[in-house]
């Protein structure tokens, strides 16, 4: 495959890790790359126009590929073929689709083709960055509930149905609270913009369960609280994270310093 001469691929030649952005619109590709460079300063950002221009960069390991779907193509086969081509080229790198579609059938088609995430073009940049960080940490992000099981060709992916965060079955089987300690500590954390998110111990418990895809009923049972009380805690968590729904709360919590 030919090497791209994109202007995106120049400031971080020293980096041993890279994020590839595939977008056939040069201006938008450059804008996204510049924004990503600010969020991932230790990553090399490589921009290419199409999947046919894929190449393996020298002295860098591709950690993730952002594929912007072309809105003029209404045929999902083009998207799924592109995802499969990327997965074959970079076998260890997760593929995240930036998509004009966020309906369940489009998301499930992307997942079945091998995508680890789908970010709607209508999402904020903050959500996109948090979703990418979640995928880089080994998770998966989708903007709406999916079927319990999706055939990915080489196996069945089990996903949650409470929010858009996909959790492997072995993680779902783990207890929400390890004995003697909460799995995460969100007390007195600060985001890069200076926003302070202070959570009570019970809110930490609830947020930990949300990140595992647990339902309100499940959380209430295991924390021995009423479902109404759980809903109140979730509202407080969403307000503190400036999230508009459960999915955003889970994703935004990943960007906190001790969020993972």
N, C-alpha and C positions, 0 to 999 in steps of 0.2 A: 504494500500500500504506500502511496506517496506521502511524503512528509509535508505537513501544512506549513505555510509561511505566514500564518495569521499573526497579527501584531499582539495578540493576547499572550503568545508563548515567548515572552522575552525577559521579564524582570526577575524571575526566581529560578534561574538555571541551576543554582546550588542545591535546590531541594531534592531530597530522595523520595518524596511522596508527591503525587500529582492528582488533580481533579480535571477530568476532561469535560468540556462543554461542547455539545453538538447542536449548532443552530445555523441555519442557512441565511439568516439576516445579520450581516456584519455589524451594524450599529448596535442592535440589541445584544448580540453576542459579546461585543466589547464592553457594553455597559454592565452586563451581568458578571463578566469576568472581573472587572474593576471592583464591583461591589463584593464579590466573593473573595477577592484578594485581601480586602480589608478584614473580612471575618476569619479567613484561614491564612494568616500571614506566613505560616511555615509550609504551606503547600504551593507547589508549582501549578499554575492555572494554564491549561492548554485549550485553545479554541480551534475547532474545525467545522467546516460547513455541513458535511454529510457523513454517514456511516461508511461510505466508500473511501473516505479519506483517512480512515483509522490507521494509525501506526503505533509502534511501541517506542515511547520516548527513551532516549539514552539516559542512563544514570538516574532513572526515576521509576518508581512503582506506582501504577495507576490505582488509586484507592477508591474511586467512584467515578461514574460517568453520568452526567446530566444530559438527557436527550430531550430536546424541545420538539414536541410533535407538531407537524405542519397542519394548521387549521384547514387549509384548502383540501386536504385529503380526508374524505369522510369514510374511507375504507380502512377498517381496523387491521386488515392484513398487512398494509404497509408498515404500521406501527409495530405489530408483533414480529414481523420479519426483521425490522431494524433492531429490536430488543434482542432477538436471537443471534443476530450477527455480532452485536456488541459482546454478548455473553460468551460467544465462541472465541472472540478475539482477546478479551480480557476475562479469563475464566474465574479469577478471584475477585473481580471488582463488581460491586453492586451497581445496578442500573436504576436510576431514578428518572421518571418521565415528568416533564413539565407539559401539562396537557390542557387543551381548551375544553376537554370533556371531563366531567366528573360523575357521570352516571354509573350505576353499578355494573352494567354489562361492559363498558369500556375499561373500568378498573379491573374487573375480573379477567378480561382478555389480556391486559398488560401483566397481571400477576401470573397467569397461566403461561405467558411467554417467557417469564423469568425476571420481571421487574420487582425490585424490593421496595419501591415507593412510587407514588404518583402525587405530584403537587399541582393543584389546579392553577391555571394562569391568573385566576382571580385572588389567589392567596397573597397575603402580605409578604414582604421580603423577610421579615422576622420569623414568620411561620416556616418559610422555605428553608431558612438557615437552620432552624431548630429541627426540622424534619430531616435535613441532610445529616446533621450531627447524630440524630438517632440512628439513621441507617449506617453511618460510619461506625457506630458503636455496636452494630450487630442486630439492630432492630429493623422494623419495616413500618412504613407509614402510608396510609390510604385515607382519603378525606371523608369516607362514609362507611357505614357497616357493610360487610361482605357476607357471603354464604359461609357456613361453618367450615366447609371443605371445598378446596379448589384443586382440580387436577392440573398439575404443572408439567405433565409429561413424564418426568422422572420420579414422580411421587405425588402424594397428596399433601398440600399445605393446609394446616388447620389454623384458622384465624378466629379472633374473638368477634362477638357480635354486639358488644357494648359501645365500642368506639372504633376509630380508624387505625388503631395501633395493632399490628399483627404480631402475635406472640406464638413461638413454637410450642407444640404440645407439651414438651418436657418442662418448659418454663411454667406453663399453666398449671402443671401438677404440683409445683412447689408451694409450700405454705406462704401465706402473705406476710407473716411476721416471723423471722428467725428467732429462735428461743433466746430471750435475754436482751434483744436489741432490735430497734427498727432498722430496716434495710437501707434507709436513706436518712439524711439529716438536712432539713431545709431551714433550720432556725437561723434567723438573722443573716440570710444570704443577700448578696447584692449583685444585680446584673450590671453589665458594662455601662448602662446609661445612668447608673446611680440609684435605680429603683430598689427599695428595700422590701423584701418579701419575708415577713416573719410569720411562721406557722406554729400553731400549738401542737403538742405531742399527738393529740387525736387527729388533727388535720394531716399530720405526717403519716399516720396509720392509714387514713382514708386515701391520701394521694398515692401511697405505696400500692394499695390495692387497685386503684384506678390504672396505674401503670402496668399492672398485670392483667388488665382487661376484665376485672371482676365486676359483676352486676351489683346494683344497690342492695338487692335482697341478700346476695352472698356476703357482702361487706357487713350488713346489719347483723346477720347471723353470727359471723365469726368475731365481730367486735362486741356482740351482745348489746346492740343499740337498735332503736326503731328505724325503719326506713325513712321516716320523716326527718329524724335527726341526721341521718347520713346525707339527705338532700340539702339540709342546712349547711353541713360541713362542706359539701361540694360547691354550694353557692359562694361560701366564704373563700374557698380556694380559688375559684374562678375570678372573683373580684380582685384578690391579691395578685394574681398572675395577669390581670387584664385580659382574660380569655373570654370568649363568647360562648364556648361550649366545652364539653368534657374532653373532646379530642384535642382542642387547642391547649387546654390546661395540661394534659399529659405531655404534649410536644414542647410547650414552653418550659415546663419543669425540667426538661432535659438540658436546657441552656444555663441553669443555675450552677454555680461552681461545684457543689457536691451533689448534683442531680443524677449522677450515674455511677 
